[in-house]
Amino acid sequence: MGAVAVSRPEDRGGRALTNLDLLVVAVLAVSTSVVGLWLPDVLPTPFRVVLGFLFIFVLPGYAATAALYPTMYRQVVPATGISTTAADSQLFGTEIAVLTVGLSLFSVPLPLLSVTLLGFDIGPGTTFVLVTAVTVVCSIAAVLRRARAPSEGAGVPVAHLSQQVTSDFRAQFSSGPTIGAVTIVLLLAAAGVASATLISQPQGETYTEFSLLTIDDETGNLTADGYPTSVTVGDPQSVVVSVTNREGAETNYTVVVEQQRLGREGDIRQVQQSTTVDRFSLTLANRETERRNRSIEVSRIPGPEESRLAFLLYRGDPPERPSIDSSYRHTYFWVNVTG
């Protein structure tokens, strides 16, 4: 016997209620982006793992599935138990799960690949924005398609959604594990492992930004230019040292400033003599930036007049004899010493 179409006054209200699932999906996507980009340390790791799994493997795929199949849920009338559906767009709970994960695995890499081909760099920020955009756009498309779907094919009210999905899964597994059921379990397990791996390094590659800045005399702004080229012994020079921690955890740093005189040994240019002219330590939280204005005073080093000021960054304490080779990060500029 074919499916019986039942028209009820509350169909329109039931259809409106089902859009709550898409609202939840969109809100979760936006909230995850906000937490990941601006509040990464607010939630403990287990919650970040769950959010990361949903964000990558569930939300975009569910929104895409809803957009492709606006009448994917059977409508069960509580008073009669009669199932009404559009036969060509009915999906069971297991099918929805497979499509959700499958379409997520398809819809997440595709926009990232497109952005890469356009010449843009892919980072955590780009990933958060693109995945959120895909999820929200698909959610809006699903709402519009549901609004145009015939009432007998409209979605099941939220109150009966969990009951339907549970019964569909129970039906799939009641006669023993089928190939489809085992495939679903393995697919979800693989997605969970991949999600946990991604979330374990939420900030991507760990590193520290280290640079030298100067204060522009005309504007008063910081600029990566205008380093002193000629200095006099006893005349301090102002340099702003900038350090940004992107190591994923609080980190202790030490900055050592060396005045170095270089000479040639054959075809190799090597440091002939060096002296420490400044040294300071700082502790930065993850993603914290600190800029310190340092007053550097050079000394007379016998030999050629030209020297360089090398700024050496270490994580923790530096060795007894600091050098560019032993530093974690380094930068320098050349100066002529007079006086």
N, C-alpha and C positions, 0 to 999 in steps of 0.2 A: 504494500500500500504506500502511495506517495505521501510526501510531507503535507500536512494540513496547514494552510495559511490562516492565521488568526489575527484579526484586527482588534486592537484594544485602545481605549482612550489614553492609557498611560504609556503607549509606545513612544510618543514624542518626548515625554519626560524621561523614560528609560534611556532613550538615545542620548539625551543631554547628559544624563548621569555617567554614561560610559566614557564621555570625554574627560572625566576625572583621571583616568589612567594616563592619558596623554599629557594632562596638566602636571601630574606627578613626575612623568618622565622628563618633561622640559625643565621643571623646577630642579630636579635632581642633577641634570646636566649642568645648568647654570651654577648651582651651588657648588658642585664639585670643581668647576673651573675657578670659582672665587677662592675656595679653600686651597686648591693646588697652586694658584699663582700668587696669592697675597697672604694666605694664612696657613702655610704648610706645616707649622708646628703646633697648631691648635688641637688637632685630633691625634690620639695615639695611633701607633702603627696598625693594630688590628682593624680599626675603623677605616684607615686609609686603604688597606687592602680590599676591604669590602666595597668601598666607594670606587676604587680603581677598577675592580672587576665589573661592577655595574656600568661604569662610565665607558669602558672600552668594549665589553662583550655583550652587553644587554641593551642599554638605552638606545643607541642608534639603530640597532637591528630591530628592536621592538617597534620603534616609530616607523621604520621603513616597511615592516610587515603590515602594520595598521594602515599605512598609506596604500599599499598594494592590494590589501584585502579588507576593505572597509566593513564588510559583513562577515568577518572571520569567525565571530562567536555565534553559536546557536542561541536563540532566544527561547528560554523555557518559561512557559506561563505557569506560575506557582499553583494556581487553582486547579489546573487540569493536567499538568505534567506533559503537555503536548509540546513537542519541539518544532519550531518554525524556523526555516532557514532557506537561503538561496543556495541550491545544491552545488552550484559551480564555484562558490567562494567559501564554503564551510571548512573550517580547520579544527582539528582536535588539539588538545593541550600539548601532546608530544610534537605535533607538527609545528605548532606555534613556537615551541622551545627551539626546535632545530632551525627554523627560519630566523628566529631572533639572533641566535649565535652566528649562524651562517652569514646573514646579511650584515651583522656587525663586523665580522672578519673581512667582508667585502667593502663595506662603506667607509671604514676607517682608513685603510691604506690608500684607497683611490684618491681622495683629495690631497693627502700628504704627498703622493707621487706627483700629482698635478702641480702642486706648489713647487716641488723640487725641480721639475722640468722647466718651470718659469724662471728659475734662477734664484729663488729665495732659499734662505737657510731654514732648516727644520730644527726647532728646539721645543722645550716644554711648553712655552707660551703659544707657539704656533699650533701644536698638537691640541692643546686645550681649546683654543678658539675654533679650530676646524671641526673637531668632534662635536662640540656644542652647537655649532652652526648647522651641521648635518642633522643632529637630533631635533633641534627646534624647527627647522624647515620641514622635515618629514612629519613632525607632529602636527604642524599647521596644515599640511596637505592631507593628512589623515582626517582631521576635523572637518575640512571642507568636503572630502569624499563621503564621510559618514552622513553629513547633512543632506547629501543628494541621493543617498542609498534608499531603496524602497523600505518601508517600515517593517515588512516581514523579514528583511535581511539585516535589520539594524542590530547593533551590538547588544549583548546581554547586559542588564543593569549590574552595577558594581556589586550589589548585594549577593548576586548569584554567580559572579565571575569565578571566585575561588572554588565554589562548589562544582562548577562545570569542569574547571581544569583538573581538580582532584579526581573527579570521576573518570575523566578521560585517561589520566595516568594509571588509575587503578584498573581500568579496562585493558590497557596495553600490557600490564604486568600480571594480571590475574591468572593467565594461562601459562605462566612461566616466562622466563626471559627470552624475548624474540631478538632477532638480529637488529631490528630498528631500535629496540629498547637499549640493547648493549651499546649500540653506536652512540646513542644520546648520552649515556653515562660516560663513555670514554671521551666524547667531545667536550662535555662540560668539565670533566676532570682536567683535560689538557688545557682548556681555557682558564681554569682556576690556577693551574701551575704557572702559565704564562703571565697571568695577571699579577700573581704574587711576585714574580721576578721583576716585572716592570715597576711595581710599587716599591720594591725594596730599594730602588734608586730613583726616587721621585724627582730629583733635580737633574737627572741626566749625568753627564760627565762632571767629575769634581775637579776643581782647580782654584787658584787664587789669582786675582788681578793685581798687578803691581805696576805702578807708573809714577813718573815725576811730572809735576806741574809747576807753573810759575804764575804770579799775579800780574795781570796786564796793568801797566801804569795808567793807561787812559781810561779803561772801563772798570778796573777793579775786579774783573772776572778771572777765573782760573783758566789757563790755557796750557796745552802740551807743546809749548814753544818758548822761545826767549830765554833759554838757559844762559847763564853767564859764561862768557868765553875767555875773559881776561880777569884774573883776580889778583889781589895784592895780599901779601902775608900780613895777618893782623886785621884784615878788613872782612868781616863775616858776610856771607852771601845767603840770601833767603831762598829756600827750595821747599815746595810742598810735596810730601811723600804720601801717595794714595794707595791704600790696601783695601781690597774687597774680598771677603771670605765667601767662597762658593764650594767649600769642602763638604757640606752636608752636616757639619757639626761644629761646635765651638772649638776654636783653634788658637793656640798661643804662637805668636810670631816674635822674631827678633830681627831688627834691621841694623846692619853694620855698614857704615860709610867709609870707604877706603880711598885715600889719595894714592894713586899708583903711577910710577914712572916706568915706561916700557922701553925696551931696547931690542935689538935684533941679534939673534945667534944664528948666523947663516941666513937662511931664508925664513926663519921662524921668528915671529914677534912675541916676546915674552915679557912678563912683569919682572923688572930688575929690582925694584924696591917699592915697598908700600908701608903706609902708616894709617892707623885708624884715627879718623877725625870726628866721628860721631857714632853713637850707638844708642838704641832705645828698644823697648819691648812693648807689645800691645796684645790684648786678648779680644778677639772678635767673635760674636755669635754668627751662626750661619746666615749668609746674605747681608751681613752688616758691612758697611764701608766706613773707614776712618781716614781722615786727611790731617796730617800734622805738618805745620809750618816749622821747618828746622833751619837753624842758623849755622851754616857750615863755614868753618874757618880753616884755611889751608895753612900748611907749613912749608918751609923751604926744604926741598929734597935735592941733594947734590946731583948734578947731571944736566941733561937737556932741560930747557925751560918748559917744554910741553908735558903736561901730565893729564890724567883723567880722574874724575871722581866716580867711583864705582859704588852703586847702591846694591847691597846684597841682602836678600830676604831669606830667612830660615824659618822653618817650622820648629819651634822649640828653641833650644840653645844652639848657638853656632859652635863650630870647632875652635880649637885653640888658635889656629892660623886660618882665618877666613879667606876665601878666594872665590872667583867666579865659578870655577869648576865644582866647588862643594856647595854652592848656594842652591836653594830651591827655585828662586826667581832672581833675576838681576837686570840692571840697566845702568847706563853710564853716559857721561858727556865729557868732552875734551875741554881743557882750560890751559891758558898760559899763565904761569905763576910769575909775578914780579914783586919787587920790594924786598 
